[in-house]
């Protein structure tokens, strides 16, 4: 009988949500440290808010790169081990570190983009320059997402169903 909610979803989904919150929190701290975000947020102008929002969107996209790998690992460990807790949590820790490192690399690339390529134009309130900065940031996010996903695919044990 097929269950309504498979156990690999129940086991993996909360970890993905916690991981997303942790990566966003670390990113917010780093963006505040780099002076790309200022407190209070309502006091920021549009020139500062738009690139920071796109950086956070890119970080959230990158933090979802390991979702297929985690679901694959739960299925594979469920077929191989009697208890999947220890091997899965070790795999989750490694995949979380890869995701966090890729997110930090993405933030560093955007920081270099803002400070060196657009240093004369940022944070001047200029919508075309902000859109150009955001477009370059989205390109970096896609590159980092694919890189993180490829690294995680190489780390993931493959699930083979012989039924």
Helices and strands as residue ranges (DSSP letters): H 7-33, G 41-43, H 46-63, H 67-80, H 85-112, I 113-117, H 127-155
